[in-house]
């Protein structure tokens, strides 16, 4: 497992790349090219989840409630 400071640095780098509109990022000697913005957003969400688990606070989730009248 990677330490929290490294995970946070990667998260900030991903957010910066996404805000610039680019789809490619380099971490050390490794370059990752995402197909589209949705893939980049998914990577950011996964990294946020990993940080939340490492810190011990769960990331808030959206809850959707649906109901019918029974007809």
NUTORZA-366909 format. One record per atom (N, C-alpha, C, O): residue in one letter; chain; atom name; y, x, z. Coordinates in Angstrom, 2 decimals. Each point is the difference from the previous one (the first is absolute). Example, Ala and Ser with C-alpha at 12.3 -4.5 7.8 and 13.67 -1.06 7.14 Angstrom:
% NUTORZA-366909
> A; A; N; -5.69; 13.19; 7.80
> A; A; CA; 1.19; -0.89; 0.00
> A; A; C; 1.20; 0.90; 0.00
> A; A; O; -0.02; 1.04; 0.66
> S; A; N; 1.07; -1.39; -1.38
> S; A; CA; 1.19; 0.82; 0.06
> S; A; C; 1.09; -0.77; 0.73
> S; A; O; 1.11; 0.51; 0.17
***
This chain:
% NUTORZA-366909
> X; A; N; -1.18; 0.83; 0.00
> X; A; CA; 1.18; -0.83; 0.00
> X; A; C; 1.24; 0.88; 0.00
> X; A; O; 0.05; 1.03; 0.66
> X; A; N; 0.94; -1.45; -1.40
> X; A; CA; 1.25; 0.71; -0.11
> X; A; C; 0.92; -0.38; 1.16
> X; A; O; -0.05; -1.13; 0.48
> X; A; N; 0.91; 2.08; -0.04
> X; A; CA; 0.88; -0.32; 1.13
> X; A; C; 1.10; -0.97; -0.42
> X; A; O; 0.30; -0.16; -1.19
> X; A; N; 0.30; -0.49; 2.17
> X; A; CA; 0.99; -1.05; -0.23
> X; A; C; 1.21; 0.51; -0.77
> X; A; O; 0.50; -0.70; -0.89
> X; A; N; -0.01; 1.88; 1.21
> X; A; CA; 1.19; 0.50; -0.68
> X; A; C; -0.24; 0.22; -1.49
> X; A; O; 0.89; -0.24; -0.81
> X; A; N; -2.08; 0.68; 0.45
> X; A; CA; -0.35; 0.17; -1.41
> X; A; C; -0.09; -1.35; -0.70
> X; A; O; 0.49; -0.15; -1.12
> X; A; N; -1.10; -0.82; 1.78
> X; A; CA; -0.10; -1.35; -0.57
> X; A; C; 1.37; -0.61; -0.21
> X; A; O; 0.26; -0.63; -1.03
> X; A; N; 0.62; 0.80; 2.00
> X; A; CA; 1.36; -0.55; -0.13
> X; A; C; 0.78; 0.69; -1.11
> X; A; O; 0.77; -0.64; -0.71
> X; A; N; -0.97; 1.95; 0.56
> X; A; CA; 0.68; 0.72; -1.08
> X; A; C; -0.49; -0.50; -1.36
> X; A; O; 0.79; -0.16; -0.92
> X; A; N; -2.09; -0.07; 0.81
> X; A; CA; -0.54; -0.54; -1.25
> X; A; C; 0.54; -1.40; -0.28
> X; A; O; 0.33; -0.32; -1.15
> X; A; N; -0.24; -0.50; 2.19
> X; A; CA; 0.52; -1.35; -0.16
> X; A; C; 1.44; 0.03; -0.49
> X; A; O; 0.36; -0.74; -0.92
> X; A; N; 0.46; 1.58; 1.51
> X; A; CA; 1.40; 0.10; -0.42
> X; A; C; 0.09; 0.51; -1.44
> X; A; O; 0.85; -0.46; -0.76
> X; A; N; -1.71; 1.40; 0.39
> X; A; CA; -0.01; 0.51; -1.37
> X; A; C; -0.39; -1.10; -0.98
> X; A; O; 0.60; -0.12; -1.07
> X; A; N; -1.60; -0.68; 1.42
> X; A; CA; -0.42; -1.10; -0.87
> X; A; C; 1.11; -1.04; -0.15
> X; A; O; 0.23; -0.51; -1.10
> X; A; N; 0.45; 0.20; 2.18
> X; A; CA; 1.09; -0.97; -0.07
> X; A; C; 1.14; 0.53; -0.86
> X; A; O; 0.62; -0.75; -0.75
> X; A; N; -0.34; 2.05; 0.86
> X; A; CA; 1.06; 0.60; -0.79
> X; A; C; -0.36; -0.02; -1.49
> X; A; O; 0.86; -0.29; -0.84
> X; A; N; -2.12; 0.59; 0.53
> X; A; CA; -0.45; -0.03; -1.39
> X; A; C; 0.08; -1.42; -0.55
> X; A; O; 0.44; -0.21; -1.13
> X; A; N; -0.85; -0.76; 1.92
> X; A; CA; 0.04; -1.39; -0.45
> X; A; C; 1.43; -0.47; -0.24
> X; A; O; 0.28; -0.70; -0.98
> X; A; N; 0.63; 1.08; 1.86
> X; A; CA; 1.39; -0.43; -0.17
> X; A; C; 0.66; 0.67; -1.20
> X; A; O; 0.96; -0.53; -0.56
> X; A; N; -1.47; 1.69; 0.16
> X; A; CA; 0.56; 0.68; -1.17
> X; A; C; -0.56; -0.56; -1.31
> X; A; O; 0.55; 0.25; -1.07
> X; A; N; -1.64; -1.01; 1.16
> X; A; CA; -0.61; -0.58; -1.19
> X; A; C; -1.08; 0.88; -0.62
> X; A; O; -0.61; -0.39; -0.99
> X; A; N; 0.37; 1.55; 1.57
> X; A; CA; -1.03; 0.90; -0.52
> X; A; C; -1.37; -0.49; 0.46
> X; A; O; -0.11; -0.78; 0.95
> X; A; N; -0.93; 1.24; -1.64
> X; A; CA; -1.37; -0.38; 0.35
> X; A; C; -0.87; 1.21; 0.32
> X; A; O; -1.22; -0.13; 0.12
> X; A; N; 1.82; 1.29; 0.02
> X; A; CA; -0.76; 1.22; 0.24
> X; A; C; 0.57; 0.72; 1.23
> X; A; O; 1.21; 0.08; 0.18
> X; A; N; -2.12; 0.43; 0.65
> X; A; CA; 0.41; 0.71; 1.21
> X; A; C; -0.92; 1.20; 0.20
> X; A; O; -1.17; -0.03; -0.36
> X; A; N; 1.72; 1.09; 0.95
> X; A; CA; -0.77; 1.21; 0.27
> X; A; C; 0.01; 0.27; 1.50
> X; A; O; 1.06; 0.07; 0.61
> X; A; N; -2.25; 0.09; -0.03
> X; A; CA; -0.18; 0.40; 1.38
> X; A; C; -0.66; 1.37; -0.02
> X; A; O; -1.19; 0.10; -0.30
> X; A; N; 1.94; 0.94; 0.60
> X; A; CA; -0.56; 1.34; -0.03
> X; A; C; -0.42; 0.36; -1.41
> X; A; O; 0.84; 0.04; -0.90
> X; A; N; -2.12; 0.21; 0.68
> X; A; CA; -0.50; 0.36; -1.33
> X; A; C; -0.65; -1.19; -0.71
> X; A; O; -0.60; 0.17; -1.06
> X; A; N; 0.72; -1.35; 1.62
> X; A; CA; -0.64; -1.20; -0.55
> X; A; C; 1.05; -0.96; -0.55
> X; A; O; 0.94; -0.37; 0.70
> X; A; N; -1.10; -0.03; -1.96
> X; A; CA; 0.92; -0.94; -0.64
> X; A; C; -0.73; -1.31; -0.25
> X; A; O; -1.11; -0.02; -0.52
> X; A; N; 1.76; -1.07; 0.89
> X; A; CA; -0.58; -1.33; -0.18
> X; A; C; 0.94; -0.80; -0.90
> X; A; O; 1.20; -0.06; 0.23
> X; A; N; -1.78; -0.55; -1.25
> X; A; CA; 0.78; -0.87; -0.89
> X; A; C; -0.55; -1.42; 0.13
> X; A; O; -1.18; -0.24; -0.23
> X; A; N; 2.05; -0.69; 0.62
> X; A; CA; -0.38; -1.39; 0.16
> X; A; C; 0.20; -0.74; -1.32
> X; A; O; 0.92; 0.32; -0.76
> X; A; N; -1.76; -1.30; 0.49
> X; A; CA; 0.07; -0.74; -1.26
> X; A; C; 1.23; -0.89; -0.08
> X; A; O; 0.62; -0.13; -1.06
> X; A; N; -0.27; -0.49; 2.19
> X; A; CA; 1.14; -0.91; 0.00
> X; A; C; 0.56; -0.11; 1.41
> X; A; O; -0.53; 0.61; 0.94
> X; A; N; 1.59; -1.38; -0.80
> X; A; CA; 0.66; -0.13; 1.29
> X; A; C; -0.90; -0.68; 1.03
> X; A; O; 0.08; 0.31; 1.19
> X; A; N; -0.92; -1.22; -1.63
> X; A; CA; -0.89; -0.69; 0.93
> X; A; C; -0.98; 0.99; 0.65
> X; A; O; -0.26; -0.10; 1.20
> X; A; N; -0.27; 1.04; -1.98
> X; A; CA; -0.90; 1.01; 0.57
> X; A; C; 0.74; 0.87; 1.02
> X; A; O; -0.56; 0.37; 1.04
> X; A; N; 1.80; -0.04; -1.35
> X; A; CA; 0.81; 0.80; 0.93
> X; A; C; 0.27; -0.79; 1.28
> X; A; O; -0.06; 0.55; 1.09
> X; A; N; 0.37; -1.84; -1.22
> X; A; CA; 0.24; -0.85; 1.17
> X; A; C; -1.27; -0.12; 0.85
> X; A; O; 0.07; -0.03; 1.23
> X; A; N; -1.21; -0.05; -1.88
> X; A; CA; -1.27; -0.07; 0.71
> X; A; C; -0.26; 1.28; 0.78
> X; A; O; -0.48; -0.04; 1.14
> X; A; N; 0.80; 1.18; -1.73
> X; A; CA; -0.16; 1.29; 0.68
> X; A; C; 0.92; 0.08; 1.21
> X; A; O; -0.39; 0.52; 1.05
> X; A; N; 1.61; -1.02; -1.18
> X; A; CA; 0.94; -0.01; 1.12
> X; A; C; -0.53; -0.88; 1.13
> X; A; O; 0.04; 0.40; 1.16
> X; A; N; -0.53; -1.58; -1.50
> X; A; CA; -0.54; -0.92; 1.01
> X; A; C; -1.21; 0.61; 0.71
> X; A; O; -0.14; -0.14; 1.21
> X; A; N; -0.72; 0.80; -1.96
> X; A; CA; -1.19; 0.64; 0.59
> X; A; C; 0.42; 1.11; 0.95
> X; A; O; -0.60; 0.16; 1.07
> X; A; N; 1.61; 0.60; -1.45
> X; A; CA; 0.47; 1.08; 0.87
> X; A; C; 0.67; -0.56; 1.25
> X; A; O; -0.16; 0.56; 1.09
> X; A; N; 0.90; -1.65; -1.23
> X; A; CA; 0.59; -0.65; 1.17
> X; A; C; -1.08; -0.50; 0.95
> X; A; O; 0.14; 0.13; 1.21
> X; A; N; -1.22; -0.69; -1.74
> X; A; CA; -1.13; -0.43; 0.82
> X; A; C; -0.64; 1.17; 0.73
> X; A; O; -0.32; -0.10; 1.18
> X; A; N; 0.14; 1.21; -1.89
> X; A; CA; -0.62; 1.18; 0.61
> X; A; C; 0.87; 0.54; 1.14
> X; A; O; -0.52; 0.40; 1.04
> X; A; N; 1.82; -0.38; -1.24
> X; A; CA; 0.92; 0.45; 1.05
> X; A; C; -0.06; -0.95; 1.19
> X; A; O; -0.05; 0.44; 1.15
> X; A; N; 0.06; -1.74; -1.42
> X; A; CA; -0.06; -0.99; 1.09
> X; A; C; -1.27; 0.13; 0.81
> X; A; O; 0.03; -0.11; 1.23
> X; A; N; -1.15; 0.36; -1.90
> X; A; CA; -1.27; 0.17; 0.72
> X; A; C; 0.02; 1.28; 0.83
> X; A; O; -0.52; 0.03; 1.11
> X; A; N; 1.10; 1.03; -1.65
> X; A; CA; 0.05; 1.27; 0.72
> X; A; C; 0.89; -0.09; 1.23
> X; A; O; -0.30; 0.60; 1.03
> X; A; N; 1.38; -1.35; -1.14
> X; A; CA; 0.92; -0.16; 1.11
> X; A; C; -0.54; -1.01; 1.01
> X; A; O; 0.29; 0.08; 1.19
> X; A; N; -1.07; -1.03; -1.68
> X; A; CA; -0.60; -0.99; 0.88
> X; A; C; 0.70; -1.35; -0.03
> X; A; O; -0.31; -0.87; 0.81
> X; A; N; 1.24; 0.69; -1.74
> X; A; CA; 0.65; -1.30; -0.13
> X; A; C; -0.38; -0.61; -1.33
> X; A; O; 0.23; 0.61; -1.05
> X; A; N; -0.81; -1.79; 1.06
> X; A; CA; -0.39; -0.63; -1.26
> X; A; C; 1.21; -0.42; -0.81
> X; A; O; 1.02; -0.42; 0.55
> X; A; N; -1.13; 0.54; -1.85
> X; A; CA; 1.06; -0.41; -0.90
> X; A; C; 0.00; -1.52; -0.08
> X; A; O; -1.05; -0.61; -0.13
> X; A; N; 2.23; 0.00; 0.20
> X; A; CA; 0.04; -1.47; -0.07
> X; A; C; -0.53; -0.51; -1.33
> X; A; O; 0.22; 0.60; -1.05
> X; A; N; -0.92; -1.69; 1.10
> X; A; CA; -0.58; -0.62; -1.20
> X; A; C; 0.65; -1.36; -0.22
> X; A; O; 0.47; -0.63; 0.95
> X; A; N; -0.45; 0.20; -2.17
> X; A; CA; 0.46; -1.34; -0.32
> X; A; C; -1.17; -0.97; 0.13
> X; A; O; -1.12; 0.31; -0.41
> X; A; N; 1.38; -1.45; 0.98
> X; A; CA; -1.02; -1.01; 0.18
> X; A; C; 0.42; -1.23; -0.80
> X; A; O; 1.11; -0.50; 0.17
> X; A; N; -1.99; 0.02; -1.02
> X; A; CA; 0.28; -1.17; -0.81
> X; A; C; -0.89; -1.13; 0.48
> X; A; O; -1.23; 0.15; 0.07
> X; A; N; 1.84; -1.27; 0.27
> X; A; CA; -0.74; -1.16; 0.47
> X; A; C; 0.09; -1.07; -1.06
> X; A; O; 1.10; -0.32; -0.47
> X; A; N; -2.23; -0.24; 0.09
> X; A; CA; -0.05; -1.07; -0.98
> X; A; C; -0.75; -1.18; 0.60
> X; A; O; -0.98; 0.15; 0.73
> X; A; N; 1.47; -1.34; -1.08
> X; A; CA; -0.71; -1.19; 0.48
> X; A; C; 0.09; -1.09; -1.06
> X; A; O; 0.84; 0.03; -0.89
> X; A; N; -1.72; -0.99; 1.01
> X; A; CA; -0.01; -1.15; -0.87
> X; A; C; -0.10; -1.26; 0.84
> X; A; O; -0.28; 0.08; 1.20
> X; A; N; 0.50; -1.21; -1.81
> X; A; CA; -0.12; -1.27; 0.72
> X; A; C; -1.46; -0.47; 0.06
> X; A; O; -0.31; -0.99; 0.67
> X; A; N; -0.56; 1.70; -1.36
> X; A; CA; -1.39; -0.38; 0.05
> X; A; C; -0.44; -0.94; -1.10
> X; A; O; -1.11; -0.52; 0.05
> X; A; N; 1.94; 0.30; -1.03
> X; A; CA; -0.33; -0.91; -1.10
> X; A; C; -0.88; 0.65; -0.99
> X; A; O; -0.38; -0.62; -0.99
***
